[in-house]
Amino acid sequence: MDNNNLEIPVWFAMSAPFCRELKAQQLLDKRCIESFIPMRYDVVAKKGGKKSRELVPAIHNLLFVRTTRSIIQETKREILFLQYLTQAERGKNIPIIVPEKQMQQFIAVSGTNNEQLIYLKPEEINLKRGTPVRIHGGAFDGVEGIFVKVKGIRSRRVVVLIKGVTAVVTAEIQSDLIEVLSAQ
């Protein structure tokens, strides 16, 4: 990668092992570095046997960081537990960089913290059988994804994929809000 590309902010898929994604996000916030953790509501047991409904990470250890390559390399030297998620490419492990549009679609869906969202590993779903669509109206207005049948769910849903990292399945969408896109 040349020096010009070191200064272009991109979304890095990162890991913070041992459920330290929220700690990593706090440290990134102190450095004014943008990050995103998909969250969901869950019932959490408290001391004394009480339970409460809290916003928790939907996928443990996962966070996305938007910054330049030079800044993330410097930050990784200071936050030692922060690691790149990588993919094998020509015999090397290359950090996963999520395209801006794909990340914005993912944030638009998972940022709603909707309780009906389902997070899947990319290998858990076959998107080749689906239809590219765009949603018009409702909480997911403007989101593009693949309209597909998901195992264990009666109706078809729209899936937004972060290649090699995760997929998020939307809540049920009324068919009149879905526009079929031409194959790209």
C-alpha positions as a Markdown table, in Angstrom:
| # | Residue | x | y | z |
|---|---|---|---|---|
| 1 | Met | 0.0 | 0.0 | 0.0 |
| 2 | Asp | 1.5 | 3.4 | -0.9 |
| 3 | Asn | 1.7 | 6.4 | 1.4 |
| 4 | Asn | -1.2 | 8.2 | -0.1 |
| 5 | Asn | -3.6 | 5.4 | 0.9 |
| 6 | Leu | -2.2 | 5.5 | 4.5 |
| 7 | Glu | -4.1 | 8.8 | 5.0 |
| 8 | Ile | -7.5 | 7.8 | 3.6 |
| 9 | Pro | -10.0 | 7.0 | 6.5 |
| 10 | Val | -11.5 | 3.5 | 6.0 |
| 11 | Trp | -13.5 | 1.0 | 8.2 |
| 12 | Phe | -11.3 | -1.7 | 9.7 |
| 13 | Ala | -13.0 | -4.8 | 11.1 |
| 14 | Met | -11.3 | -5.3 | 14.4 |
| 15 | Ser | -11.3 | -7.8 | 17.3 |
| 16 | Ala | -11.0 | -7.1 | 21.0 |
| 17 | Pro | -10.6 | -10.6 | 22.6 |
| 18 | Phe | -12.1 | -11.6 | 25.9 |
| 19 | Cys | -15.1 | -9.3 | 25.5 |
| 20 | Arg | -13.1 | -6.1 | 25.7 |
| 21 | Glu | -14.9 | -4.4 | 22.7 |
| 22 | Leu | -16.5 | -1.7 | 24.9 |
| 23 | Lys | -13.2 | -1.0 | 26.7 |
| 24 | Ala | -11.5 | -0.6 | 23.2 |
| 25 | Gln | -14.3 | 1.7 | 22.1 |
| 26 | Gln | -13.8 | 3.9 | 25.2 |
| 27 | Leu | -10.1 | 4.1 | 24.5 |
| 28 | Leu | -10.7 | 4.9 | 20.8 |
| 29 | Asp | -13.3 | 7.6 | 21.9 |
| 30 | Lys | -10.6 | 9.3 | 24.0 |
| 31 | Arg | -8.4 | 9.5 | 20.9 |
| 32 | Cys | -11.4 | 10.9 | 18.9 |
| 33 | Ile | -11.3 | 7.8 | 16.6 |
| 34 | Glu | -14.7 | 6.8 | 15.2 |
| 35 | Ser | -15.9 | 3.2 | 16.0 |
| 36 | Phe | -19.0 | 1.1 | 15.9 |
| 37 | Ile | -20.1 | -1.9 | 17.9 |
| 38 | Pro | -23.4 | -3.6 | 16.9 |
| 39 | Met | -25.5 | -3.7 | 20.0 |
| 40 | Arg | -28.8 | -5.4 | 21.1 |
| 41 | Tyr | -30.9 | -5.5 | 24.2 |
| 42 | Asp | -30.5 | -8.6 | 26.5 |
| 43 | Val | -31.6 | -9.6 | 30.0 |
| 44 | Val | -28.5 | -9.5 | 32.2 |
| 45 | Ala | -28.3 | -11.0 | 35.7 |
| 46 | Lys | -27.2 | -8.6 | 38.4 |
| 47 | Lys | -25.9 | -9.1 | 41.9 |
| 48 | Gly | -28.6 | -10.3 | 44.3 |
| 49 | Gly | -30.4 | -12.3 | 41.6 |
| 50 | Lys | -32.1 | -9.3 | 40.0 |
| 51 | Lys | -32.3 | -9.1 | 36.2 |
| 52 | Ser | -32.3 | -6.0 | 34.0 |
| 53 | Arg | -32.6 | -5.4 | 30.3 |
| 54 | Glu | -29.4 | -3.8 | 29.0 |
| 55 | Leu | -27.8 | -2.8 | 25.8 |
| 56 | Val | -24.9 | -5.2 | 25.2 |
| 57 | Pro | -22.7 | -6.1 | 22.2 |
| 58 | Ala | -24.5 | -8.3 | 19.7 |
| 59 | Ile | -21.3 | -10.0 | 18.6 |
| 60 | His | -18.6 | -10.3 | 21.3 |
| 61 | Asn | -15.1 | -9.2 | 20.5 |
| 62 | Leu | -16.2 | -7.4 | 17.3 |
| 63 | Leu | -15.9 | -3.7 | 16.5 |
| 64 | Phe | -15.4 | -1.5 | 13.5 |
| 65 | Val | -12.9 | 1.4 | 13.5 |
| 66 | Arg | -12.9 | 4.2 | 10.9 |
| 67 | Thr | -9.6 | 5.8 | 10.6 |
| 68 | Thr | -6.4 | 5.9 | 8.5 |
| 69 | Arg | -4.0 | 3.0 | 8.3 |
| 70 | Ser | -1.2 | 5.1 | 9.9 |
| 71 | Ile | -3.4 | 6.1 | 12.9 |
| 72 | Ile | -4.7 | 2.5 | 13.5 |
| 73 | Gln | -1.2 | 1.2 | 13.4 |
| 74 | Glu | -0.1 | 3.8 | 16.0 |
| 75 | Thr | -3.2 | 3.1 | 18.1 |
| 76 | Lys | -2.6 | -0.7 | 18.0 |
| 77 | Arg | 0.8 | 0.0 | 19.6 |
| 78 | Glu | -1.0 | 1.7 | 22.5 |
| 79 | Ile | -4.1 | -0.6 | 22.8 |
| 80 | Leu | -2.3 | -3.9 | 22.7 |
| 81 | Phe | -5.4 | -6.1 | 22.8 |
| 82 | Leu | -6.9 | -4.5 | 19.7 |
| 83 | Gln | -6.4 | -6.8 | 16.7 |
| 84 | Tyr | -7.2 | -6.7 | 13.0 |
| 85 | Leu | -9.7 | -9.2 | 11.6 |
| 86 | Thr | -7.9 | -10.6 | 8.6 |
| 87 | Gln | -8.5 | -12.6 | 5.4 |
| 88 | Ala | -6.0 | -14.7 | 3.5 |
| 89 | Glu | -4.9 | -13.1 | 0.2 |
| 90 | Arg | -2.0 | -14.5 | -1.9 |
| 91 | Gly | -0.5 | -16.3 | 1.1 |
| 92 | Lys | -0.7 | -13.2 | 3.4 |
| 93 | Asn | -3.2 | -12.2 | 6.1 |
| 94 | Ile | -4.6 | -8.9 | 5.0 |
| 95 | Pro | -6.7 | -6.7 | 7.4 |
| 96 | Ile | -10.4 | -6.7 | 6.4 |
| 97 | Ile | -11.4 | -3.2 | 5.2 |
| 98 | Val | -15.1 | -2.7 | 4.9 |
| 99 | Pro | -16.3 | -0.5 | 2.0 |
| 100 | Glu | -17.9 | 2.8 | 3.2 |
| 101 | Lys | -21.3 | 2.1 | 1.6 |
| 102 | Gln | -21.5 | -1.5 | 3.0 |
| 103 | Met | -20.6 | -0.2 | 6.4 |
| 104 | Gln | -23.3 | 2.5 | 6.3 |
| 105 | Gln | -25.9 | -0.1 | 5.3 |
| 106 | Phe | -24.8 | -2.3 | 8.2 |
| 107 | Ile | -24.9 | 0.7 | 10.7 |
| 108 | Ala | -28.4 | 1.7 | 9.3 |
| 109 | Val | -29.7 | -1.8 | 10.2 |
| 110 | Ser | -27.8 | -2.7 | 13.3 |
| 111 | Gly | -27.8 | 0.8 | 14.8 |
| 112 | Thr | -31.5 | 0.5 | 15.4 |
| 113 | Asn | -30.9 | -2.0 | 18.2 |
| 114 | Asn | -34.1 | -3.7 | 17.1 |
| 115 | Glu | -34.8 | -6.9 | 19.1 |
| 116 | Gln | -35.8 | -8.8 | 16.0 |
| 117 | Leu | -32.4 | -8.4 | 14.4 |
| 118 | Ile | -30.4 | -11.7 | 13.9 |
| 119 | Tyr | -26.6 | -11.7 | 13.5 |
| 120 | Leu | -25.1 | -14.6 | 11.5 |
| 121 | Lys | -21.7 | -15.7 | 10.4 |
| 122 | Pro | -21.3 | -15.3 | 6.6 |
| 123 | Glu | -21.1 | -19.1 | 6.2 |
| 124 | Glu | -24.4 | -19.5 | 7.9 |
| 125 | Ile | -26.4 | -18.0 | 5.0 |
| 126 | Asn | -26.5 | -18.6 | 1.3 |
| 127 | Leu | -27.0 | -15.3 | -0.4 |
| 128 | Lys | -26.7 | -16.7 | -3.9 |
| 129 | Arg | -30.3 | -17.7 | -3.8 |
| 130 | Gly | -31.5 | -14.3 | -2.8 |
| 131 | Thr | -32.7 | -11.2 | -4.7 |
| 132 | Pro | -31.0 | -7.8 | -4.4 |
| 133 | Val | -33.4 | -5.3 | -2.9 |
| 134 | Arg | -33.8 | -1.8 | -1.5 |
| 135 | Ile | -36.1 | -0.9 | 1.3 |
| 136 | His | -38.3 | 2.2 | 1.0 |
| 137 | Gly | -39.9 | 3.6 | 4.2 |
| 138 | Gly | -39.9 | 2.4 | 7.8 |
| 139 | Ala | -36.9 | 2.1 | 10.1 |
| 140 | Phe | -34.7 | 0.6 | 7.4 |
| 141 | Asp | -35.5 | 3.3 | 4.7 |
| 142 | Gly | -32.8 | 3.3 | 2.0 |
| 143 | Val | -31.1 | 0.1 | 3.1 |
| 144 | Glu | -29.9 | -2.3 | 0.4 |
| 145 | Gly | -29.4 | -6.0 | 0.9 |
| 146 | Ile | -30.4 | -9.4 | -0.2 |
| 147 | Phe | -34.0 | -10.7 | 0.2 |
| 148 | Val | -33.6 | -14.3 | 1.2 |
| 149 | Lys | -35.1 | -17.1 | 3.2 |
| 150 | Val | -33.2 | -17.6 | 6.5 |
| 151 | Lys | -33.1 | -21.0 | 8.2 |
| 152 | Gly | -35.4 | -21.1 | 11.2 |
| 153 | Ile | -37.5 | -18.1 | 10.1 |
| 154 | Arg | -40.9 | -18.4 | 8.4 |
| 155 | Ser | -40.8 | -15.3 | 6.2 |
| 156 | Arg | -38.1 | -14.0 | 3.9 |
| 157 | Arg | -35.9 | -11.2 | 5.3 |
| 158 | Val | -33.4 | -8.7 | 4.0 |
| 159 | Val | -29.8 | -9.5 | 4.9 |
| 160 | Val | -27.0 | -7.0 | 5.0 |
| 161 | Leu | -23.6 | -8.6 | 4.8 |
| 162 | Ile | -20.1 | -7.5 | 5.8 |
| 163 | Lys | -18.1 | -9.9 | 3.7 |
| 164 | Gly | -15.9 | -12.2 | 5.7 |
| 165 | Val | -17.1 | -10.8 | 9.1 |
| 166 | Thr | -20.9 | -11.0 | 9.8 |
| 167 | Ala | -24.4 | -10.6 | 8.4 |
| 168 | Val | -27.4 | -8.9 | 10.0 |
| 169 | Val | -30.9 | -10.1 | 9.2 |
| 170 | Thr | -33.6 | -7.4 | 9.4 |
| 171 | Ala | -36.9 | -7.6 | 11.2 |
| 172 | Glu | -39.8 | -8.7 | 9.0 |
| 173 | Ile | -40.4 | -6.1 | 6.2 |
| 174 | Gln | -43.7 | -5.5 | 4.5 |
| 175 | Ser | -43.5 | -6.5 | 0.8 |
| 176 | Asp | -44.8 | -3.1 | -0.4 |
| 177 | Leu | -41.7 | -1.4 | 1.1 |
| 178 | Ile | -39.3 | -3.6 | -1.0 |
| 179 | Glu | -37.9 | -2.6 | -4.4 |
| 180 | Val | -36.2 | -5.3 | -6.4 |
| 181 | Leu | -32.9 | -4.1 | -7.8 |
| 182 | Ser | -31.4 | -5.4 | -11.1 |
| 183 | Ala | -28.6 | -7.9 | -10.7 |
| 184 | Gln | -25.3 | -6.1 | -10.3 |
